[in-house]
């Protein structure tokens, strides 16, 4: 006898695997088209405008004393801010993953505040806080500590905007870390510092380096939160993005793009070094395993 299931719709033969997105060729084409519009074409336009200059003009525009001072300040402040975030970002991620406490969700939300807060608002707030008549600055200035309108204020602003990159990069890696490895190390007699240094740290170094690179790159091109607290004094507290804006205001578009190309090359070199370090770390971890 043939059994008939009432209410069951007739099945049509499947012609092929169902896909939500189009196939590889079409998806790759859309991807390359989108990246070309958003990333590649603007970069090519930047390079094309720079190539309108002669080599002598390019060197003169990018190695002027005022520009070199801006390079030094931007690179130094970005490196220092990213290094501070590397340490304290790891600490914050560790606390958020390993401990439960009252207000944990609030602290976790505050980490993302620099993402949501307009950079100009962050700069004005930090200036009002660290200026000589500010809540904090009024107590530091009598001690001879001046942060607002000085390089120290720039570093603080860059720490503020770069912290989430390290925390949000390291946090999921710590969450996925297998605690059985820690328990095995404990059973073998390792103390807490040895467990962190020899078991946990090697696993999170790639994430730390990635967060450091993202924080550094973000700080290198930051403008909004720095412009108010920097003071913009030439040779003292003038950052590279301000040099670029100044050249544009003077209708020196080629000079502005020349300085921008130098910063672009520095960013690419830094990201390449970080990727090489991550690849080395993965090979090293594979050899140990």
BAKEBA-96666 format. One line per 5 residues: number of its first residue (from 1); their letters; for each residue y, x, z of N, C-alpha, C. Coordinates in Angstrom, 1 decimal. Atoms other than C-alpha are relative to their C-alpha. Layout:
residues N
NUM> A> Y,X,Z,Y,X,Z,Y,X,Z; ...
//
This chain:
residues 289
1> XXXXX> -1.2,0.8,0.0,0.0,0.0,0.0,1.2,0.9,0.0; -1.3,-0.8,0.0,3.5,1.1,-0.7,0.9,-0.6,1.0; -0.9,0.5,-1.1,5.8,0.9,2.3,1.4,0.1,-0.5; -1.4,0.0,0.4,9.4,-0.1,1.7,0.8,-0.1,1.2; -1.0,0.0,-1.2,12.1,0.8,4.2,1.2,-0.8,-0.4
6> XXXXX> -1.1,0.8,0.3,14.6,-1.9,4.3,1.3,0.6,0.4; -1.3,-0.5,-0.3,18.2,-0.9,4.2,0.3,1.4,-0.4; -0.2,-1.4,0.4,17.6,2.6,3.0,0.5,0.1,-1.4; -0.5,-0.1,1.4,19.8,3.5,0.0,-0.8,0.9,-0.8; 0.8,-0.8,0.9,18.2,4.9,-3.0,0.5,1.4,-0.1
11> XXXXX> -0.4,-1.4,0.1,18.2,8.7,-3.2,0.1,0.4,-1.4; -0.2,-0.5,1.3,19.6,10.3,-6.2,-0.3,1.5,0.0; 0.3,-1.4,0.0,18.3,13.7,-7.2,1.2,0.9,0.0; -1.1,-1.0,-0.1,20.5,16.6,-6.2,0.0,0.9,-1.2; -0.2,-0.9,1.2,21.8,18.6,-9.1,0.2,1.4,0.4
16> XXXXX> -0.3,-1.4,-0.4,22.7,21.6,-7.0,0.5,0.0,1.4; -0.5,-0.1,-1.4,23.8,22.8,-3.6,1.5,-0.5,0.1; -1.4,0.5,-0.1,26.9,20.9,-2.4,0.9,1.1,0.6; -1.0,-1.0,-0.4,30.0,23.0,-1.9,1.3,-0.7,0.4; -1.3,0.5,-0.3,33.2,22.2,-0.1,1.1,0.6,-0.8
21> XXXXX> -1.0,-0.8,0.7,35.1,25.0,-1.8,-0.6,0.3,-1.4; 0.6,-0.4,1.3,34.7,26.0,-5.5,-0.8,1.3,0.1; 0.9,-1.1,0.1,32.4,28.8,-6.6,0.8,1.3,0.2; -0.6,-1.3,-0.3,33.0,32.5,-6.1,1.1,0.4,-1.0; -1.0,-0.4,1.0,34.8,33.1,-9.4,1.3,-0.7,0.2
26> XXXXX> -1.2,0.8,-0.1,37.3,30.3,-9.0,0.7,0.3,1.4; -0.6,-0.3,-1.3,37.9,31.1,-5.2,0.6,1.4,0.0; -0.6,-1.4,0.1,38.4,34.8,-6.0,1.3,0.0,-0.8; -1.2,0.1,0.8,40.9,33.9,-8.7,1.2,-0.6,0.8; -1.1,0.6,-0.8,42.9,31.6,-6.4,0.5,1.0,1.1
31> XXXXX> -0.4,-0.9,-1.0,42.8,34.3,-3.7,0.9,1.1,-0.5; -0.8,-1.1,0.6,44.1,37.1,-6.0,1.4,-0.5,-0.4; -1.2,0.6,0.4,46.7,34.7,-7.4,1.0,-0.2,1.2; -0.8,0.2,-1.2,48.0,33.8,-3.9,0.5,1.3,0.6; -0.4,-1.2,-0.6,48.0,37.3,-2.6,1.0,0.7,-0.9
36> XXXXX> -1.0,-0.6,1.0,49.9,38.5,-5.8,1.4,-0.6,0.2; -1.3,0.7,-0.2,52.6,35.9,-5.2,0.7,0.4,1.3; -0.6,-0.2,-1.3,53.0,36.5,-1.5,0.2,1.4,0.3; 0.0,-1.4,-0.4,52.3,40.2,-1.2,0.3,1.0,-1.1; 0.0,-1.1,1.0,51.9,42.2,-4.4,1.4,-0.1,-0.8
41> XXXXX> -1.2,0.1,0.9,54.9,40.9,-6.5,1.2,0.4,0.8; -1.2,-0.5,-0.8,57.5,41.3,-3.6,0.0,1.6,0.1; 0.1,-1.5,-0.2,56.2,44.9,-3.0,0.3,0.7,-1.4; -0.3,-0.6,1.2,56.3,45.7,-6.7,1.5,-0.1,-0.4; -1.5,0.2,0.2,59.9,44.3,-6.9,0.8,1.0,0.8
46> XXXXX> -0.6,-1.0,-0.8,60.8,46.6,-4.0,-0.1,1.4,-0.6; 0.2,-1.3,0.6,59.3,49.6,-5.7,0.8,0.1,-1.3; -0.7,0.0,1.3,60.9,48.7,-9.1,1.5,0.3,0.3; -1.4,-0.2,-0.3,64.4,48.5,-7.5,0.2,1.4,0.4; -0.2,-1.4,-0.5,63.9,51.9,-5.8,-0.1,1.0,-1.2
51> XXXXX> 0.1,-0.9,1.1,62.8,53.5,-9.1,1.2,0.1,-0.9; -1.3,-0.1,0.8,66.2,52.8,-10.6,0.8,1.1,0.5; -0.8,-1.1,-0.5,67.5,55.6,-8.4,-0.7,1.3,-0.5; 0.5,-1.4,0.3,67.1,59.3,-9.3,-0.6,0.6,1.3; 0.7,-0.6,-1.1,65.0,61.5,-7.1,1.1,0.6,1.0
56> XXXXX> -1.0,-0.5,-0.9,68.2,63.2,-5.7,0.7,-1.1,0.8; -0.7,1.1,-0.7,69.8,59.9,-4.9,-1.0,-0.6,1.1; 1.0,0.5,-1.0,66.5,58.7,-3.2,0.0,0.9,1.2; 0.0,-0.9,-1.2,66.4,61.8,-1.0,1.3,-0.1,0.8; -1.2,0.1,-0.8,70.0,61.5,-0.1,0.1,-1.3,0.8
61> XXXXX> -0.1,1.3,-0.7,69.7,57.8,0.8,-1.0,0.0,1.2; 1.0,0.1,-1.0,66.6,58.3,2.9,0.0,1.2,1.0; 0.0,-1.1,-1.0,67.4,61.6,4.7,1.4,0.3,0.5; -1.3,-0.2,-0.6,71.0,61.1,5.7,-0.1,0.1,1.5; 0.1,-0.1,-1.5,71.6,62.0,9.4,-0.1,-1.3,0.7
66> XXXXX> 0.0,1.3,-0.7,72.3,58.5,10.4,-1.4,-0.8,-0.2; 1.3,0.7,0.3,69.1,57.2,8.7,-1.1,0.7,0.7; 1.0,-0.7,-0.7,67.0,60.0,10.2,0.0,-0.4,1.5; 0.0,0.5,-1.4,68.2,59.0,13.7,-0.6,-1.3,0.1; 0.5,1.4,0.0,67.3,55.4,12.9,-1.6,0.1,-0.1
71> XXXXX> 1.4,-0.2,0.1,63.8,56.6,11.8,-0.6,0.4,1.4; 0.5,-0.5,-1.2,63.3,58.5,15.0,0.0,-1.0,1.1; 0.0,1.0,-1.0,64.4,55.7,17.2,-1.0,-1.1,-0.2; 0.9,1.1,0.3,62.4,53.0,15.4,-1.5,0.4,0.2; 1.4,-0.5,-0.2,59.2,55.1,15.3,-0.3,0.3,1.5
76> XXXXX> 0.3,-0.3,-1.4,59.5,56.4,18.8,0.0,-1.2,0.9; 0.0,1.2,-0.8,60.4,53.1,20.4,-1.3,-0.9,-0.3; 1.2,0.8,0.3,57.6,51.3,18.5,-1.3,0.6,0.5; 1.2,-0.7,-0.5,55.0,53.9,19.4,-0.1,-0.1,1.5; 0.1,0.1,-1.5,56.0,53.8,23.1,-0.3,-1.4,0.4
81> XXXXX> 0.3,1.4,-0.4,56.0,50.0,23.2,-1.4,-0.4,-0.3; 1.4,0.3,0.3,52.6,49.8,21.5,-0.9,0.7,1.0; 0.8,-0.7,-1.0,51.2,52.4,23.9,0.0,-0.7,1.3; 0.0,0.8,-1.2,52.4,50.4,26.9,-0.8,-1.3,-0.1; 0.8,1.2,0.2,51.0,47.2,25.4,-1.5,0.3,-0.1
86> XXXXX> 1.4,-0.3,0.1,47.7,49.0,24.8,-0.6,0.0,1.4; 0.5,-0.1,-1.4,47.3,49.6,28.6,0.1,-1.4,0.6; -0.1,1.2,-0.8,48.7,46.4,30.0,-0.5,-1.2,-0.8; 0.7,1.1,0.8,47.4,44.2,27.1,-1.5,0.0,0.4; 1.4,-0.1,-0.5,43.9,45.4,28.1,-0.2,-0.6,1.4
91> XXXXX> 0.1,0.5,-1.3,44.6,44.7,31.7,0.1,-1.5,0.1; -0.2,1.5,0.0,45.8,41.1,31.0,-1.2,-0.6,-0.6; 1.2,0.6,0.6,42.9,40.4,28.7,-1.2,0.1,0.9; 1.1,-0.1,-0.9,40.5,41.7,31.3,0.1,-1.0,1.1; -0.2,1.0,-1.0,42.0,39.5,34.0,-0.3,-1.4,-0.5
96> XXXXX> 0.2,1.3,0.5,41.9,36.4,31.8,-1.5,-0.3,-0.3; 1.4,0.2,0.4,38.3,37.0,30.8,-0.9,0.0,1.3; 1.0,-0.3,-1.0,36.7,38.2,34.0,0.3,-0.7,1.3; -0.3,0.6,-1.3,38.5,36.2,36.8,0.4,-1.4,-0.2; -0.5,1.4,0.0,39.1,32.6,37.6,1.0,-0.1,1.2
101> XXXXX> -1.0,0.1,-1.1,42.3,31.9,39.6,0.9,-1.2,-0.4; -0.9,1.1,0.1,44.9,29.2,40.1,1.1,0.4,-1.0; -1.0,-0.3,0.9,47.3,29.0,37.2,-0.4,0.9,-1.2; 0.5,-0.8,1.1,45.0,30.8,34.7,0.4,-0.5,-1.3; -0.4,0.6,1.3,45.8,28.4,31.9,1.4,0.3,-0.3
106> XXXXX> -1.4,-0.3,0.2,49.5,28.9,32.5,0.2,1.4,-0.5; -0.2,-1.4,0.4,49.2,32.7,32.3,-0.5,0.2,-1.4; 0.5,-0.2,1.3,47.1,32.4,29.2,0.9,-0.6,-1.0; -1.0,0.5,0.9,49.7,30.2,27.6,1.3,0.9,-0.1; -1.2,-0.9,0.0,52.5,32.6,28.6,-0.2,1.2,-0.9
111> XXXXX> 0.3,-1.1,0.9,50.8,35.3,26.6,0.5,-0.3,-1.4; -0.4,0.4,1.3,51.6,33.4,23.4,1.4,-0.4,-0.1; -1.4,0.3,0.1,55.2,32.8,24.3,0.8,0.8,-1.0; -0.7,-0.8,1.0,56.5,35.7,22.2,-0.2,-0.5,-1.5; 0.3,0.6,1.3,54.8,34.0,19.2,0.9,-1.2,-0.3
116> XXXXX> -0.7,1.3,0.2,56.5,30.7,19.7,1.5,0.1,0.1; -1.4,-0.1,-0.3,59.9,31.9,20.9,0.7,0.7,-1.1; -0.8,-0.6,1.1,62.5,32.6,18.2,0.5,1.4,0.5; -0.3,-1.4,-0.4,63.2,36.4,18.2,1.4,0.1,0.4; -1.4,0.0,-0.5,66.9,35.8,18.5,0.2,-0.4,1.4
121> XXXXX> 0.0,0.5,-1.4,66.4,33.8,21.6,-0.5,1.0,1.0; 0.5,-1.1,-0.9,64.3,36.6,23.1,1.0,1.1,0.1; -1.0,-1.0,-0.1,67.0,39.1,22.3,1.1,-0.3,0.9; -1.1,0.4,-0.9,69.7,37.1,23.9,-0.4,-0.1,1.4; 0.5,0.1,-1.4,67.6,36.4,27.0,-0.1,1.4,0.6
126> XXXXX> 0.2,-1.4,-0.5,66.7,40.1,27.4,1.4,0.6,0.3; -1.4,-0.6,-0.2,70.4,41.1,27.0,0.6,-0.6,1.2; -0.6,0.7,-1.2,71.5,38.5,29.6,-0.6,0.5,1.2; 0.8,-0.4,-1.2,68.8,39.8,31.9,0.3,1.4,0.4; -0.1,-1.5,-0.2,69.4,43.6,31.5,1.4,0.5,-0.1
131> XXXXX> -1.4,-0.5,0.1,73.1,43.8,30.9,0.6,0.3,1.4; -0.6,-0.5,-1.3,75.4,45.3,33.6,0.3,-1.2,1.0; -0.3,1.1,-0.8,76.2,41.8,34.9,-1.2,-1.0,0.0; 1.2,0.8,0.1,72.7,40.4,34.3,-0.7,-0.1,1.4; 0.7,0.2,-1.2,70.2,39.3,36.9,-0.7,1.3,0.5
136> XXXXX> 0.7,-1.2,-0.4,68.3,42.6,36.8,1.0,1.2,-0.2; -0.9,-1.1,0.2,71.0,44.9,35.3,1.0,0.3,1.0; -1.0,-0.2,-1.1,73.4,44.4,38.1,-0.5,0.8,1.1; 0.6,-0.8,-1.1,71.0,46.1,40.5,-0.4,1.4,-0.6; 0.4,-1.3,0.5,70.0,48.9,38.1,1.2,0.8,-0.4
141> XXXXX> -1.2,-0.8,0.4,73.4,49.9,36.9,0.6,0.9,1.1; -0.5,-0.9,-1.1,74.6,51.2,40.3,-0.9,1.2,0.2; 0.9,-1.1,-0.2,71.5,53.4,40.3,0.0,0.9,-1.2; -0.1,-0.8,1.2,72.5,54.9,37.0,-1.0,-0.3,-1.1; 1.0,0.4,1.0,69.8,53.0,35.0,0.6,-1.0,-0.9
146> XXXXX> -0.5,0.9,0.9,71.2,51.4,31.9,-1.0,-0.3,-1.1; 1.1,0.4,1.0,68.8,49.5,29.7,0.6,-0.8,-1.2; -0.7,0.8,1.1,71.0,47.0,27.7,0.8,1.0,-0.8; -0.8,-0.8,0.9,72.6,48.6,24.6,-0.4,1.5,0.0; 0.6,-1.4,0.0,70.4,51.7,25.0,-1.4,0.0,-0.5
151> XXXXX> 1.4,0.0,0.5,67.1,52.8,23.6,-1.0,-0.6,0.9; 0.9,0.6,-0.9,65.4,51.7,26.8,-0.1,-1.5,-0.2; 0.0,1.4,0.2,66.4,48.1,26.1,-0.8,-0.3,-1.3; 0.8,0.2,1.2,64.9,48.4,22.6,-1.5,0.0,0.3; 1.4,-0.1,-0.3,61.6,49.5,24.0,-0.5,-1.2,0.7
156> XXXXX> 0.4,1.3,-0.7,61.5,46.5,26.4,-0.1,-1.1,-0.9; 0.1,1.1,0.9,62.2,44.1,23.6,-1.2,0.1,-0.9; 1.2,-0.2,0.8,59.4,45.6,21.5,-1.2,-0.2,0.8; 1.2,0.3,-0.9,57.0,45.4,24.4,-0.2,-1.5,0.1; 0.1,1.4,-0.1,57.8,41.8,24.7,-0.6,-0.7,-1.2
161> XXXXX> 0.5,0.6,1.2,57.1,40.9,21.1,-1.3,0.5,-0.4; 1.2,-0.6,0.5,54.1,43.1,20.7,-1.2,-0.3,1.0; 1.0,0.2,-1.0,52.1,42.2,23.9,-1.1,-0.9,-0.5; 1.1,0.9,0.4,50.2,39.2,22.4,-1.0,0.5,-1.0; 0.9,-0.5,1.0,48.7,41.2,19.6,-1.1,0.7,0.6
166> XXXXX> 1.1,-0.7,-0.6,46.8,43.4,21.9,-0.9,-0.9,0.8; 0.7,0.9,-0.8,45.8,40.7,24.3,-1.0,-0.9,-0.8; 0.8,0.9,0.8,44.6,38.3,21.6,-1.1,0.7,-0.8; 1.0,-0.7,0.8,42.7,41.0,19.8,-1.2,0.5,0.9; 1.0,-0.5,-1.0,40.8,42.4,22.9,-0.7,-1.2,0.7
171> XXXXX> 0.6,1.1,-0.9,40.2,39.1,24.7,-1.3,-0.6,-0.6; 1.3,0.6,0.4,37.5,37.6,22.4,-1.1,1.1,0.0; 1.0,-1.0,-0.1,35.7,41.0,22.3,-0.6,0.1,1.4; 0.5,0.0,-1.4,35.5,41.0,26.1,-0.8,-1.2,0.3; 0.8,1.2,-0.3,34.3,37.4,26.1,-1.4,0.1,-0.6
176> XXXXX> 1.4,-0.1,0.7,31.4,38.2,23.7,-0.8,1.2,0.5; 0.8,-1.2,-0.5,30.4,41.4,25.6,-1.2,-0.4,0.8; 1.2,0.3,-0.7,26.9,41.3,26.9,0.0,0.6,1.4; 0.0,-0.5,-1.4,26.9,41.5,30.7,-1.3,0.6,0.4; 1.3,-0.7,-0.3,23.3,42.5,30.6,0.1,1.5,0.0
181> XXXXX> -0.2,-1.4,0.1,24.4,45.9,29.6,0.6,0.6,1.3; -0.6,-0.4,-1.2,26.6,46.2,32.7,-1.1,-0.1,1.2; 1.0,0.1,-1.0,23.7,45.0,34.9,-1.0,1.1,-0.1; 0.9,-1.1,0.1,21.4,47.6,33.4,0.6,1.3,0.5; -0.6,-1.2,-0.4,23.9,50.3,34.0,0.1,0.1,1.5
186> XXXXX> 0.0,0.1,-1.5,24.3,49.1,37.6,-1.3,0.3,0.6; 1.3,-0.3,-0.5,20.6,49.2,38.1,-0.4,1.5,-0.1; 0.3,-1.4,0.1,20.6,52.8,37.0,0.9,0.9,0.9; -0.8,-0.8,-0.9,23.1,53.8,39.6,1.5,0.3,-0.4; -1.4,-0.2,0.5,26.4,53.7,37.6,1.0,-0.7,0.9
191> XXXXX> -1.1,0.7,-0.7,29.6,52.9,39.5,0.9,-0.7,-1.0; -0.8,0.9,0.8,32.3,50.6,38.2,0.8,0.8,-1.1; -0.8,-0.8,0.9,34.4,53.3,36.6,-0.9,0.6,-1.1; 1.0,-0.5,1.0,31.3,54.8,34.8,-0.4,-1.2,-1.0; 0.4,1.2,0.8,30.3,51.3,33.6,1.2,-0.3,-1.0
196> XXXXX> -1.1,0.3,0.9,33.8,50.7,32.2,0.2,1.1,-1.1; -0.3,-1.2,0.9,34.2,54.2,30.6,-1.1,0.2,-1.0; 1.1,-0.4,0.8,30.7,54.6,29.2,-0.7,-1.2,-0.7; 0.7,1.2,0.5,29.5,51.0,28.5,1.0,-1.0,-0.7; -0.9,1.0,0.5,32.5,48.7,28.0,1.0,0.5,-1.0
201> XXXXX> -1.0,-0.6,0.8,35.2,50.9,26.6,-0.4,0.3,-1.4; 0.3,-0.3,1.4,33.3,52.2,23.6,-0.2,-1.3,-0.9; 0.2,1.2,0.7,32.6,48.6,22.6,1.4,-0.7,-0.4; -1.3,0.6,0.2,36.3,47.5,22.8,1.0,0.9,-0.7; -0.9,-0.9,0.6,37.9,50.6,21.3,0.5,-0.5,-1.4
206> XXXXX> -0.5,0.5,1.3,38.0,49.1,17.7,1.0,-1.1,0.2; -1.0,1.1,-0.2,39.7,46.0,19.0,1.3,0.5,0.6; -1.2,-0.6,-0.6,42.1,48.1,21.1,0.9,0.7,-1.1; -0.7,-0.7,1.1,43.0,50.2,18.0,0.7,-1.0,-0.9; -0.6,1.0,0.9,43.5,47.1,15.9,1.2,-0.7,0.7
211> XXXXX> -1.2,0.6,-0.6,45.8,45.5,18.5,1.1,1.0,0.1; -1.1,-1.0,-0.1,47.7,48.7,18.9,0.7,0.1,-1.4; -0.6,-0.1,1.3,48.2,48.9,15.1,0.8,-1.2,-0.3; -0.7,1.2,0.2,49.3,45.3,14.9,1.3,0.0,0.8; -1.2,0.0,-0.8,51.8,45.7,17.8,0.9,1.1,-0.5
216> XXXXX> -0.9,-1.1,0.5,53.1,49.0,16.3,0.7,-0.5,-1.3; -0.6,0.5,1.3,53.6,47.4,12.8,1.0,-1.1,0.2; -0.9,1.0,-0.3,55.2,44.4,14.3,1.3,0.5,0.6; -1.2,-0.6,-0.6,57.6,46.5,16.4,0.8,0.8,-1.0; -0.7,-0.9,0.9,58.4,48.8,13.5,1.0,-0.8,-0.9
221> XXXXX> -0.9,0.8,0.8,60.0,46.0,11.5,0.8,-1.1,0.7; -0.7,1.0,-0.8,61.4,43.9,14.3,1.5,0.1,-0.1; -1.4,0.0,0.1,65.0,42.9,14.0,0.7,-1.0,1.0; -0.7,1.1,-0.7,65.9,39.6,15.7,0.1,0.2,1.5; -0.1,-0.1,-1.5,65.0,40.4,19.3,0.6,1.3,0.4
226> XXXXX> -0.6,-1.3,-0.4,66.4,44.0,19.1,1.5,0.0,-0.3; -1.4,-0.1,0.4,69.7,43.4,17.4,1.0,-0.2,1.1; -0.9,0.4,-1.0,71.3,41.9,20.4,0.0,1.0,1.2; 0.1,-0.8,-1.2,70.1,44.3,23.1,0.2,1.5,-0.4; 0.0,-1.4,0.4,70.3,47.5,21.0,1.4,0.6,0.1
231> XXXXX> -1.3,-0.5,0.0,74.1,47.8,20.9,0.4,0.5,-1.3; -0.2,-0.4,1.3,73.8,49.1,17.4,1.0,1.2,-0.2; -0.9,-1.2,0.0,75.6,52.4,18.1,-0.6,1.1,-0.9; 0.5,-1.0,0.9,75.1,54.9,15.2,-0.4,1.3,0.7; 0.6,-1.2,-0.5,72.9,57.9,16.1,-0.5,-0.2,1.5
236> XXXXX> 0.4,0.2,-1.4,72.2,56.3,19.5,-1.0,-1.1,0.1; 0.9,1.2,-0.1,70.7,52.8,19.3,0.0,-0.9,-1.2; 0.1,0.7,1.2,70.7,51.9,15.7,-1.4,0.1,-0.6; 1.4,0.0,0.5,67.3,50.8,14.4,0.0,0.0,-1.6; 0.0,-0.1,1.4,66.1,51.2,10.8,0.2,-1.3,-0.7
241> XXXXX> -0.3,1.2,0.7,66.1,47.5,9.9,1.5,-0.3,0.0; -1.4,0.2,0.1,69.8,47.5,10.8,0.7,0.9,-1.0; -0.5,-0.9,1.1,70.4,50.4,8.4,-0.2,-0.7,-1.3; 0.2,0.7,1.2,68.8,48.3,5.7,0.9,-1.2,-0.2; -0.9,1.2,0.1,70.9,45.2,6.5,1.4,0.6,-0.3
246> XXXXX> -1.3,-0.5,0.2,74.0,47.4,6.6,0.2,0.4,-1.5; -0.1,-0.4,1.4,73.3,48.8,3.1,0.0,-1.2,-0.9; -0.1,1.2,0.8,72.7,45.3,1.8,1.4,-0.6,0.0; -1.3,0.6,-0.2,76.0,44.1,3.2,1.0,0.8,-0.8; -0.9,-0.8,0.8,77.6,47.0,1.3,-0.4,0.0,-1.4
251> XXXXX> 0.5,0.2,1.4,75.8,45.9,-1.9,-0.7,1.3,-0.5; 0.8,-1.2,0.4,73.8,49.2,-1.9,-1.5,-0.5,0.1; 1.3,0.5,0.0,70.6,47.4,-2.8,-1.1,1.1,-0.2; 0.9,-1.1,0.3,68.9,50.5,-4.2,-0.2,0.9,1.3; 0.1,-0.7,-1.2,69.7,52.4,-1.0,-0.8,-0.7,1.1
256> XXXXX> 0.8,0.8,-0.9,68.3,49.6,1.1,-1.5,0.0,-0.3; 1.4,0.0,0.3,65.1,49.4,-0.8,-0.6,1.4,0.1; 0.5,-1.3,-0.2,64.7,53.2,-0.6,-0.4,0.2,1.4; 0.3,-0.1,-1.4,64.8,53.1,3.2,-1.2,-0.9,0.3; 1.1,0.9,-0.2,62.5,50.1,3.1,-1.3,0.6,-0.5
261> XXXXX> 1.2,-0.6,0.6,60.0,52.0,0.9,-0.6,1.1,1.0; 0.4,-1.0,-1.0,59.9,54.9,3.5,-0.7,-0.7,1.1; 0.6,0.7,-1.1,59.1,52.4,6.3,-1.3,-0.6,-0.5; 1.2,0.5,0.5,56.5,50.8,4.1,-1.1,1.0,-0.1; 1.0,-1.1,0.1,54.7,54.1,3.4,-0.5,0.4,1.4
266> XXXXX> 0.4,-0.4,-1.4,54.8,54.9,7.1,-1.0,-1.0,0.6; 0.9,1.1,-0.5,53.2,51.5,7.9,-1.4,0.1,-0.6; 1.3,-0.1,0.7,50.5,52.0,5.3,-0.8,1.2,0.5; 0.7,-1.2,-0.5,49.6,55.5,6.5,-0.5,-0.3,1.4; 0.5,0.4,-1.3,49.4,54.2,10.1,-1.2,-0.9,0.0
271> XXXXX> 1.1,0.9,0.1,47.1,51.4,9.1,-1.2,0.6,-0.5; 1.2,-0.7,0.5,44.9,53.7,7.1,-0.6,0.9,1.0; 0.6,-0.8,-1.1,44.5,56.0,10.1,-0.8,-0.8,0.9; 0.7,0.9,-0.9,43.6,53.1,12.3,-1.3,-0.4,-0.6; 1.2,0.4,0.6,41.0,51.9,9.8,-1.0,1.1,0.0
276> XXXXX> 0.9,-1.2,-0.1,39.5,55.4,9.6,-0.6,0.2,1.4; 0.5,-0.1,-1.4,39.3,55.5,13.4,-1.0,-1.0,0.3; 0.9,1.0,-0.3,37.6,52.2,13.5,-1.3,0.2,-0.7; 1.3,-0.3,0.7,35.0,53.2,10.9,-0.7,1.1,0.7; 0.6,-1.1,-0.7,34.4,56.4,12.8,-0.7,-0.5,1.3
281> XXXXX> 0.6,0.5,-1.2,33.9,54.4,16.0,-1.2,-0.8,-0.2; 1.2,0.8,0.3,31.5,52.0,14.4,-1.2,0.9,-0.3; 1.1,-0.9,0.2,29.4,54.9,13.1,-0.5,0.7,1.2; 0.4,-0.6,-1.3,29.5,56.6,16.5,-0.8,-1.0,0.8; 0.7,1.0,-0.8,28.4,53.4,18.2,-1.4,-0.2,-0.6
286> XXXX> 1.3,0.2,0.7,25.5,53.0,15.6,-0.9,1.2,0.3; 0.8,-1.2,-0.3,24.4,56.6,16.3,-0.5,-0.1,1.4; 0.4,0.1,-1.4,24.3,55.9,20.0,-1.0,-1.0,0.2; 1.0,1.1,-0.2,22.4,52.7,19.6,-1.4,0.5,-0.6
//
